[in-house]
Amino acid sequence: MELSSGINAEYGYLIKGSRANSVGFSNALYALLLFELATVPDAHIGIVFTDIHFTAQQAVYGIVGIELILLLFARFHRIDSFGHLMGALYGWWYARVGKE
């Protein structure tokens, strides 16, 4: 799954038409994270040492929302948001359709 999510991100770069500085492993981590969160959307998650709790589905919305905001509004950031979003998309797709 990690290798195919990296290949998926490369296709995303071809669609986008440009390439950011990217190592390529972070999109695989995003794919694994979104795969786990999409598999059990009603799971309760908490942040360590705080009293903040949310569901896995809310975590997915937050992760993807932050990456979309960074992609659209932060012009000079050094985070590869497009690669993260492609990894997240692949992880979600694999959880819903790809396992069959």
Secondary structure, 3 states (H helix, E strand, C coil): CHHHHHHHHHHHHHHHCCCCCCCCCHHHHHHHHHHHHHHCCCCEEECCCCCCEEEHHHHHHHHHHHHHHHHHHCCCCCCCHHHHHHHHHHHHHHHHHHCC
